[in-house]
Amino acid sequence: MINKESGQILILVFVALGVVLFTVLFVIAGSQVYYQNSQYSYNAESALTIAEAGADKALASLNATAGSFNPNPDDEVTLGEGTFSIKITPKSATTKIIEATGFIPNKANPKAKRVVKVEASKGIGFSFNYGIQVGEGGLDIAKDSTINGSVYSNGNITMAQNTKITGDAWVAGGTAPVADQQSDCTLGGICQDYIFGKTVSGQNRQDVAQSFKSAQTKVINKVSLRLKKTGSPSNPTVRILSNSGSIPNKSPVLTSGVLSADTVTTQYGFAEVGLSPAYTLNANTTYWIMIHANSLDNSNYWYWQNDQSKLYGDGEPKWSSNWQAASPVWTAINPGDLDFKTYMGGVATSITGASGVTIQGDAHANTLNTLTISKGAYYQTSSSITADSYYPGSADPPVQTFPISQANIDDWKTQATTLPNQTYTGDISTCQTTLAAGKYVGSITIPASCTTTVGSPIWVTQDLHLLQGATIKLDPNFGAASGTFMVDNFISFDKDDSILGTGTAGSYLLLISNFNSKDDPQARVAIDVAKEGNNGILYSNLGSIHIAKENHLTSVTGWKLSIDKEMQINYDQGLAGTFFSSGPSGSYSLIKGTYQVK
Amino acid sequence: MKGLSLMEVLIAMGIAIVVGGLLLIIIVNSAGLFYKQSSKVEQGRNINDALTQIRQNIKQSSSIDPTSTPEQLVLKISSIDSSGDIIADTFDNFVFSKDQRNLRFKTFPNALSSRKAQDQIFSTSVDSLNFQYLDLANPPNEVAPVSAVKVRITLTLKQKSGADYETNTATTEASLRND
């Protein structure tokens, strides 16, 4: 008899094979989808990077051609695995819209495409990160006064009876007023340029270092470097390194800080860098200040002033192409000492209160005395404080440098001076409806209830007095850009005076006093707000600011600040990315806040 | 009619058990491989898509909101008008957060913005999501969200795959271009 049940095992085998086949095919298909997805993500990221490179190229070309660069948007430039094209559209007389499109692999058959849109304008951007920022002169708050806002001070805060800060209060670790070590070719040496951040004579000068010997065993708080720049190099990092065999020891980094490139101009000036974390240097020991340029770029690079006569004598300068290499090669820069200053800390700073004194946010300082703190107390030493939480042993907050350097101010002065036919000599005391940008040799008084529309920059060589109800307003043609009004000596407010931007959001008029209260034998006040109802942005690198009565200000930055009554700070988020327009000769910079990916 | 001897039945049953067992092992292993690989592929795609979205939005953001935490990133991104142009000093909030096992993305547009409110889920198998807020130093230091210029994102997805769990972790960084 024939077996009618033959082949049944074969059916089972087919079922099993079917399952295996389905699994294998499904896994392969899934892997294929995953591969395509990953490939697309990679291509999209590459296209975005190429588009950003295109925007950088457009900015560099605008600066290289004094703003006349206007490429055909249909042109393609090959870069790496893809291409980019650039479209530049004028937005105003000083602002251009850059649209850079990245393609992978090309425009004709793109697998991925990304568009970066950003605005560039003639001028420079600054970040005012604090409503109230005070220098080493510190902050004094008189009895029964209130600050509505937060404060960052590099000097002591003293609060009399029944005073209040409604936000946070920070006091940085104290900094000695004079430099511990310095090299300065302007003090009788021979000054010369030392270029870095680009290739010079075949040398890839990305890292430059200057050695020094500390005179004291103390914490180093900040350094100042005499720099200038070409183009718009990005913020470099400054590190303090130990010495190993007459070269910088790459590890560990003892302390570091970021140099704000905005505070460096095309003219030499000392640019300050606050250092963090606190690190104690040993006396008579060699250390290095090392600055690392983020790239080698022939259009955007740095100059560090070199003293060819080596007046300093306790150090030497060297350069390297890669400080982090396995065995970094450092080459001597002969002869010379690069210009620098080191400032030591270790000066105990404090927030000192009295009865009825309240800080409604956090309080950060080396020493906290007689305070009621609504949130956290961060300190090393304390007495008579009550707080919601306590953090003894907290490190001193780092020194915060001011957003605008003396070099920036000098640059604006140069612009004001070089404007054609815009130097006016003599005092002005009648109501002027407009004041053009330029230099005014003398004093200006804005009469009561007078509104004056001003250009920027304005430089007044003596004083500015605002009588009751006076208004200074930036010319509306500046749009969203901001302007500066600089006064070499004293600024006085009366009552209900206003310092205003153009009216467009993001535009401000910055009132600057260049008076040096710090070194003035009579310690005179640079900016005096004698009565109430005033508003504006006040700034003085070395001057003291006095606020007598109830005022609503947008931002106050000064070497020293004293408050007699109530000061309300209405800090505007836009101040964190303020863009100051420059004259026709200025270079193009990207305007922060305008970067978009489409 | 001729029947089967006991020996034949035993041999046939033995062969059937062995073959059946082998087939069962193949099917079980195959199904396990299927679940495991499918899970890996899905997780990989989820991670790719989620991190790409997060990176792109970080790049465009003007600042990080102080309410951000290691498990929740709140970005302030410039609002746009109907032409797609930025409205000065006006911001939309973009929030990436871990909501139970979901990676959730929500937008809260400003009243002036032409962006629409969104509530999306990028992944449903999040085991952990960590945002680190970094400064510009090299190596970077962790700072408060409001002071950050760079964000490091670490995303771990975990999914049941057969009897086991499949875990996949990816890390990326992005800098704020508008800060």
Interface residues (C-beta under 8 A of the other chain):
Chain A: M1 I9 L12 V13 V15 A16 V19 V20 F22 T23 F26 V27 G30 S31 V33 Y34 N37 S38 S41 A44 E45 L48 N235 T237 S256 V258 S276 H292 A480 T504 A505 G506 D572 Q573 G574 A576 G577 K592 G593 T594 Y595 Q596 V597 K598
Chain B: K2 A16 V19 G20 L23 I26 I27 S30 A31 L33 F34 Q37 S38 K40 V41 E42 G44 R45 N48 D49 T52 R55 Q56 K59 Q60 S62 S63 S78 I80 G84 I86 A88 D89 T90 F91 D135 L136 A137 N138 N141 R177 N178 D179
